[in-house]
Amino acid sequence: MTQAASRQPAALSGRAAIAGIGATEFSKDSGRTELRLAADAVLAAVADAGLVPGDVDGLVTFSHDANSEVAVARETGVGELRFFDRIEYGGGAACATVMHAAMAVATGVANVVVCYRAFNERSGRRFGQPSPGLGANPSSLGIEMSWHVPFGLVTPAAWVAMAARRYMHVYRARSEDFGAVAVTMREHAAANPAAWFYRRPITLADHQASRWIVEPLHLLDCCQESDGAVAVVVTSTARARDLPRPPAVIRGAAQGSGAGQMMMTSYYSDDPARLPAMRVVADGLWQMTGLAPPDIDVAVLYDHFTPFVLIQLEELGFCPPGEARHFVADGGIGLGGRLPVNPHGGQLGEAYIHGMNGITEAVRQVRGTAVNQIAEAEHVLVTAGTGVPTSGLILGRD
């Protein structure tokens, strides 16, 4: 490692913080435009931070978001922008929005940046539906998809199912191991009034009885489709200390793409049962913060499909490859387990807002205001979408 590279982590770690969070209700039919959802979440986050729209000079969102930064600025009264950015790769963008905002704040490019994601993903465009045209796109993405879309692999569930089947073969995992993740997430959501599945836990028998989507994935292995929006306010740690809410300091932030990476689930990598992009993120987070897996009090893991929760635990270093099924057994990722995962219920239980609601849960855990609060939660790790180029954060107390 060069001397310059070794200095880089300290230049970002601790320099910025999340000072405000906001969200709409999570539903299956919002009855509002996506622009209205975005504006509502942004205004809620700004108010939570004790600021006014005119204080904001930067906006960051996903390339998939239908709401342009200038439109959101116009509709919320933000006004002039000094910084705006869009992150690619679907759910892999979630934590990267905060990373890019933190970099803008740390370098003085902007003072207050809001990251947002808004969509009607249930009542509008449903990401889980087949997209047969992907393989005919005259683009690099079209070339990648042309290797499997013509053969019927046309949905995210189908893409993940292939990797999950390989994981089961290599590590002797079972459907019941995936079900343990779903049961835990729904248990957490059942105690969270903001969750779509509030007061609706499931049993392992329910999981096993739910219909097949693509074997080995049952319906209850798959995240929800939700309408809603989430926003977070990023500013300097020094400024955040003067605002009403305890700052969630951005201790670590990283993006990652594996060698030979494709857009979704790289079947042609050395080991299709792994998530190499998440390993890159993990290495970046541990290097930047000087922390290690035992230092993490809560993990908010992107749970669009249950098998990838297991693999993330392994790639992040919480257990060796193939051992996650034992790690989660007997409540290992429950509220009283060795590593509480997704106390809000995650995307399986609370809502699927492309991972942004996981970031707000991490902030609440650091603040000490979560519904399912983990005692003495000092460091919270958050991940973004898996199977794609991805990102991660470690948030901590000031």
C-alpha positions as CSV (number, residue, x, y, z in Angstrom):
1,M,0.0,0.0,0.0
2,T,1.3,3.4,-0.9
3,Q,1.7,6.2,1.7
4,A,-1.0,8.2,-0.1
5,A,-3.4,5.3,0.0
6,S,-2.8,4.8,3.7
7,R,-3.7,8.4,4.4
8,Q,-6.9,8.4,2.4
9,P,-9.2,6.7,4.9
10,A,-8.5,9.2,7.7
11,A,-9.5,12.0,5.3
12,L,-13.1,10.9,5.3
13,S,-13.7,8.9,8.4
14,G,-15.5,11.0,11.0
15,R,-15.6,14.1,8.9
16,A,-19.3,13.9,8.1
17,A,-22.5,12.7,9.8
18,I,-26.1,12.0,9.2
19,A,-28.0,14.7,11.0
20,G,-31.6,14.1,9.9
21,I,-33.8,11.3,8.6
22,G,-37.2,11.3,7.0
23,A,-39.6,8.9,5.4
24,T,-43.1,8.6,4.1
25,E,-45.4,5.8,5.2
26,F,-44.7,2.5,3.5
27,S,-47.6,1.1,1.5
28,K,-48.7,-0.9,-1.5
29,D,-50.5,2.1,-3.1
30,S,-49.2,5.5,-2.0
31,G,-51.8,7.5,-4.0
32,R,-49.1,10.1,-4.7
33,T,-46.7,10.8,-7.5
34,E,-43.1,9.7,-7.0
35,L,-42.0,13.3,-7.0
36,R,-44.5,14.1,-4.2
37,L,-43.1,11.1,-2.2
38,A,-39.5,12.4,-2.7
39,A,-40.4,15.9,-1.7
40,D,-42.3,14.7,1.4
41,A,-39.3,12.6,2.6
42,V,-36.7,15.3,1.9
43,L,-38.7,17.9,3.8
44,A,-39.2,15.5,6.7
45,A,-35.4,14.8,6.8
46,V,-34.5,18.5,6.7
47,A,-37.0,19.3,9.5
48,D,-35.6,16.4,11.6
49,A,-32.2,17.9,11.3
50,G,-33.5,21.2,12.5
51,L,-32.7,22.9,9.2
52,V,-34.7,24.6,6.5
53,P,-34.7,23.8,2.8
54,G,-32.6,26.8,2.0
55,D,-29.8,25.3,4.0
56,V,-29.5,22.4,1.6
57,D,-27.0,22.8,-1.3
58,G,-26.6,19.2,-2.5
59,L,-28.8,16.3,-3.5
60,V,-27.8,12.7,-4.3
61,T,-30.0,9.8,-5.5
62,F,-30.1,6.6,-7.5
63,S,-29.8,6.5,-11.3
64,H,-33.0,4.5,-11.1
65,D,-34.9,7.3,-9.4
66,A,-37.5,9.1,-11.6
67,N,-37.1,12.4,-9.7
68,S,-34.4,14.7,-11.0
69,E,-32.4,16.6,-8.5
70,V,-33.5,19.9,-10.0
71,A,-37.2,18.9,-9.7
72,V,-36.8,17.9,-6.1
73,A,-34.9,21.1,-5.3
74,R,-37.7,23.1,-7.0
75,E,-40.6,21.3,-5.3
76,T,-39.0,21.5,-1.8
77,G,-37.8,25.1,-1.9
78,V,-34.1,24.0,-1.7
79,G,-33.2,26.4,-4.4
80,E,-29.6,26.6,-5.8
81,L,-27.5,23.4,-5.8
82,R,-23.7,23.3,-5.6
83,F,-23.5,19.5,-5.8
84,F,-25.7,16.8,-7.3
85,D,-25.0,13.2,-8.1
86,R,-26.6,9.9,-9.2
87,I,-25.3,6.4,-8.3
88,E,-25.7,3.4,-10.6
89,Y,-26.4,-0.3,-10.0
90,G,-29.9,-0.4,-8.4
91,G,-29.9,-1.2,-4.7
92,G,-26.1,-1.2,-4.7
93,A,-26.4,2.6,-4.7
94,A,-28.0,2.9,-1.3
95,C,-24.9,3.4,1.0
96,A,-23.0,5.0,-1.9
97,T,-25.4,8.0,-1.9
98,V,-24.3,8.7,1.7
99,M,-20.6,8.1,0.8
100,H,-20.7,10.6,-2.0
101,A,-22.5,13.1,0.1
102,A,-19.9,12.7,2.8
103,M,-17.1,13.2,0.3
104,A,-18.7,16.4,-0.9
105,V,-19.1,17.7,2.6
106,A,-15.6,16.7,3.7
107,T,-14.0,18.4,0.7
108,G,-16.0,21.6,1.0
109,V,-17.9,21.1,-2.2
110,A,-21.2,21.3,-0.4
111,N,-22.4,22.0,3.2
112,V,-25.6,20.1,3.5
113,V,-26.5,17.2,1.2
114,V,-29.7,15.3,1.2
115,C,-29.8,11.7,-0.2
116,Y,-33.2,10.4,-1.3
117,R,-34.9,7.5,-2.9
118,A,-38.6,7.5,-3.9
119,F,-40.8,5.2,-5.9
120,N,-44.1,3.5,-6.3
121,E,-42.5,0.1,-6.7
122,R,-45.7,-1.8,-6.0
123,S,-48.4,0.3,-7.6
124,G,-46.1,1.5,-10.4
125,R,-43.2,-0.2,-12.0
126,R,-42.6,-3.5,-10.3
127,F,-38.9,-4.5,-10.3
128,G,-39.6,-8.2,-9.8
129,Q,-41.5,-8.6,-13.1
130,P,-39.8,-10.2,-16.1
131,S,-37.8,-7.9,-18.4
132,P,-37.2,-9.9,-21.5
133,G,-36.0,-6.8,-23.5
134,L,-32.9,-6.6,-21.3
135,G,-30.9,-9.0,-23.5
136,A,-31.7,-6.9,-26.7
137,N,-30.4,-3.6,-25.3
138,P,-27.6,-2.1,-27.6
139,S,-25.4,-1.5,-24.5
140,S,-22.8,-3.1,-22.3
141,L,-25.7,-4.2,-20.0
142,G,-27.5,-5.7,-23.0
143,I,-24.4,-7.7,-23.8
144,E,-24.2,-9.0,-20.2
145,M,-27.9,-9.9,-20.1
146,S,-27.8,-11.6,-23.5
147,W,-25.9,-14.5,-21.9
148,H,-28.9,-15.6,-19.8
149,V,-32.1,-13.6,-20.5
150,P,-32.9,-15.5,-23.8
151,F,-32.8,-18.7,-21.7
152,G,-35.5,-17.6,-19.3
153,L,-33.4,-16.0,-16.6
154,V,-35.4,-12.7,-16.7
155,T,-36.1,-11.8,-13.1
156,P,-34.0,-10.9,-10.0
157,A,-35.4,-13.9,-8.2
158,A,-34.3,-16.2,-11.0
159,W,-30.8,-14.7,-11.0
160,V,-30.4,-15.0,-7.3
161,A,-31.9,-18.5,-7.3
162,M,-29.0,-19.8,-9.5
163,A,-26.5,-18.5,-7.1
164,A,-28.4,-19.8,-4.1
165,R,-28.6,-23.3,-5.6
166,R,-24.8,-23.3,-6.1
167,Y,-24.4,-22.1,-2.4
168,M,-26.6,-25.0,-1.3
169,H,-24.6,-27.5,-3.3
170,V,-21.2,-26.2,-2.1
171,Y,-22.0,-25.6,1.6
172,R,-24.9,-28.0,2.2
173,A,-27.2,-25.2,3.1
174,R,-31.0,-26.0,3.2
175,S,-34.1,-24.0,2.4
176,E,-34.8,-24.1,6.2
177,D,-31.6,-22.1,6.7
178,F,-32.9,-19.4,4.4
179,G,-36.2,-19.6,6.2
180,A,-34.5,-18.8,9.5
181,V,-33.6,-15.4,8.1
182,A,-37.2,-14.7,6.9
183,V,-38.6,-15.7,10.3
184,T,-36.3,-13.4,12.2
185,M,-36.9,-10.4,9.9
186,R,-40.7,-10.9,10.3
187,E,-40.3,-11.2,14.0
188,H,-38.6,-7.9,14.2
189,A,-41.1,-6.2,11.8
190,A,-44.0,-7.5,13.9
191,A,-42.8,-5.1,16.7
192,N,-42.3,-2.1,14.4
193,P,-45.4,0.0,13.8
194,A,-43.8,1.5,10.7
195,A,-43.4,-1.9,9.1
196,W,-45.8,-3.3,6.5
197,F,-45.8,-6.6,8.4
198,Y,-46.4,-5.1,11.8
199,R,-48.0,-7.7,14.1
200,R,-47.6,-10.3,11.4
201,P,-44.8,-12.7,12.3
202,I,-44.3,-16.0,10.5
203,T,-43.1,-19.5,11.5
204,L,-40.6,-21.7,9.7
205,A,-43.6,-23.8,8.7
206,D,-45.2,-20.8,7.0
207,H,-42.0,-20.2,5.1
208,Q,-41.8,-23.8,3.9
209,A,-45.4,-23.8,2.9
210,S,-45.2,-20.5,0.9
211,R,-45.3,-21.0,-2.9
212,W,-42.2,-21.4,-5.0
213,I,-41.1,-18.3,-6.9
214,V,-38.0,-19.9,-8.5
215,E,-36.6,-22.9,-6.7
216,P,-34.9,-22.8,-4.2
217,L,-36.6,-19.5,-3.4
218,H,-40.0,-19.5,-1.7
219,L,-42.3,-16.4,-1.7
220,L,-41.1,-15.7,1.8
221,D,-37.5,-15.7,0.7
222,C,-38.2,-12.6,-1.4
223,C,-38.5,-9.0,-0.2
224,Q,-41.6,-6.9,-0.6
225,E,-42.6,-4.5,-3.3
226,S,-43.3,-1.2,-1.6
227,D,-44.4,2.4,-2.3
228,G,-42.6,5.0,-0.3
229,A,-39.6,7.3,0.1
230,V,-36.7,7.9,2.4
231,A,-34.2,10.7,2.8
232,V,-31.2,11.5,5.0
233,V,-29.3,14.7,5.6
234,V,-25.5,14.7,5.6
235,T,-23.4,17.5,6.9
236,S,-20.1,18.0,8.7
237,T,-19.8,16.3,12.0
238,A,-18.9,19.7,13.6
239,R,-22.1,21.3,12.3
240,A,-24.2,18.2,13.2
241,R,-23.1,18.6,16.8
242,D,-24.9,22.0,16.9
243,L,-28.2,20.5,15.5
244,P,-31.0,19.1,17.6
245,R,-30.4,15.3,17.0
246,P,-27.4,13.3,18.1
247,P,-25.2,12.9,15.0
248,A,-24.7,9.5,13.4
249,V,-21.0,9.9,12.5
250,I,-19.9,8.3,9.2
251,R,-17.0,6.2,10.5
252,G,-16.6,4.2,7.3
253,A,-18.0,4.3,3.7
254,A,-17.0,2.1,0.8
255,Q,-18.1,1.0,-2.7
256,G,-17.1,-2.3,-4.3
257,S,-17.1,-4.2,-7.5
258,G,-15.5,-7.6,-7.9
259,A,-13.2,-8.8,-10.7
260,G,-15.2,-9.8,-13.7
261,Q,-18.3,-8.1,-12.2
262,M,-21.6,-8.0,-14.1
263,M,-24.7,-6.0,-13.3
264,M,-26.5,-8.7,-11.4
265,T,-25.1,-12.0,-10.1
266,S,-21.8,-12.7,-11.9
267,Y,-22.1,-16.4,-12.9
268,Y,-18.8,-16.3,-14.6
269,S,-16.7,-15.3,-11.6
270,D,-14.4,-17.9,-9.9
271,D,-17.1,-18.8,-7.4
272,P,-20.7,-18.1,-8.2
273,A,-21.6,-19.0,-4.6
274,R,-19.8,-15.9,-3.3
275,L,-20.4,-12.1,-3.4
276,P,-16.9,-10.7,-4.2
277,A,-18.2,-7.1,-4.5
278,M,-19.3,-7.2,-0.8
279,R,-15.8,-8.5,0.1
280,V,-14.3,-5.4,-1.5
281,V,-16.7,-3.3,0.5
282,A,-15.9,-5.1,3.7
283,D,-12.1,-4.7,3.2
284,G,-12.7,-1.0,2.6
285,L,-14.8,-0.5,5.7
286,W,-12.4,-2.3,8.1
287,Q,-9.4,-0.5,6.6
288,M,-11.0,2.9,6.9
289,T,-12.3,2.5,10.4
290,G,-9.7,0.3,12.0
291,L,-12.7,-1.8,13.3
292,A,-13.3,-5.5,12.9
293,P,-16.4,-7.7,12.9
294,P,-16.4,-8.1,16.8
295,D,-16.7,-4.3,17.1
296,I,-20.1,-4.2,15.3
297,D,-23.1,-4.0,17.6
298,V,-25.8,-4.1,14.9
299,A,-25.8,-5.1,11.3
300,V,-28.4,-3.8,8.8
301,L,-28.0,-6.1,5.8
302,Y,-29.6,-5.7,2.4
303,D,-32.2,-8.6,2.5
304,H,-33.8,-8.6,-0.9
305,F,-33.4,-12.4,-0.9
306,T,-32.6,-14.5,2.2
307,P,-29.7,-16.5,0.7
308,F,-27.7,-13.3,0.2
309,V,-28.0,-12.4,3.9
310,L,-26.1,-15.6,4.8
311,I,-23.4,-14.9,2.2
312,Q,-23.0,-11.3,3.4
313,L,-22.4,-12.5,6.9
314,E,-19.5,-14.6,5.5
315,E,-18.1,-11.9,3.1
316,L,-18.1,-9.3,5.9
317,G,-16.1,-11.6,8.1
318,F,-18.7,-12.4,10.8
319,C,-18.2,-16.1,10.1
320,P,-16.2,-18.3,7.7
321,P,-17.6,-19.3,4.2
322,G,-20.4,-21.9,4.6
323,E,-20.9,-21.2,8.3
324,A,-23.6,-18.6,8.3
325,R,-26.4,-21.2,8.6
326,H,-24.9,-22.1,12.0
327,F,-24.4,-18.4,12.8
328,V,-28.1,-17.7,12.4
329,A,-29.3,-20.8,14.2
330,D,-31.0,-20.5,17.5
331,G,-31.6,-16.7,17.2
332,G,-28.1,-15.7,16.3
333,I,-29.3,-12.7,14.3
334,G,-32.2,-12.0,16.6
335,L,-32.5,-9.0,18.9
336,G,-30.8,-10.9,21.7
337,G,-28.4,-12.8,19.4
338,R,-24.6,-12.5,18.9
339,L,-25.2,-10.0,16.0
340,P,-28.7,-8.4,15.8
341,V,-29.6,-8.0,12.1
342,N,-32.2,-5.6,10.8
343,P,-34.0,-4.8,14.0
344,H,-36.6,-2.8,12.0
345,G,-37.5,-5.9,10.0
346,G,-35.5,-5.1,6.9
347,Q,-36.9,-5.2,3.3
348,L,-38.5,-8.6,4.1
349,G,-40.5,-7.1,6.9
350,E,-40.6,-3.3,7.0
351,A,-40.4,-2.2,3.4
352,Y,-38.4,-2.3,0.2
353,I,-37.1,1.2,-0.4
354,H,-33.9,0.0,-2.2
355,G,-32.1,-0.2,1.1
356,M,-32.5,3.4,2.2
357,N,-34.8,2.5,5.1
358,G,-31.9,0.4,6.4
359,I,-29.8,3.5,6.7
360,T,-32.5,5.3,8.7
361,E,-32.7,2.3,11.0
362,A,-28.9,2.5,11.6
363,V,-29.3,6.2,12.5
364,R,-32.0,5.4,15.0
365,Q,-29.9,2.7,16.6
366,V,-27.0,5.1,17.0
367,R,-29.3,7.8,18.4
368,G,-30.9,5.3,20.8
369,T,-34.4,5.9,19.4
370,A,-35.2,2.7,17.5
371,V,-38.4,0.7,18.2
372,N,-36.3,-2.5,18.7
373,Q,-33.4,-0.6,20.3
374,I,-30.2,-2.6,20.8
375,A,-28.6,-1.6,24.1
376,E,-25.2,0.2,23.8
377,A,-25.3,0.2,20.0
378,E,-22.1,2.2,19.3
379,H,-21.2,0.9,15.8
380,V,-23.8,-0.1,13.2
381,L,-22.8,-1.6,9.8
382,V,-25.1,-1.1,6.8
383,T,-24.9,-2.8,3.4
384,A,-26.5,-2.0,0.1
385,G,-27.7,-4.3,-2.7
386,T,-25.9,-7.6,-3.4
387,G,-25.2,-9.4,-6.6
388,V,-24.5,-6.0,-8.1
389,P,-21.6,-3.5,-7.6
390,T,-22.4,-2.4,-4.1
391,S,-21.6,-0.2,-1.1
392,G,-21.6,-0.1,2.7
393,L,-21.4,2.2,5.7
394,I,-20.3,2.1,9.4
395,L,-22.2,4.6,11.5
396,G,-21.2,5.4,15.0
397,R,-21.9,7.6,18.0
398,D,-20.1,10.9,18.2
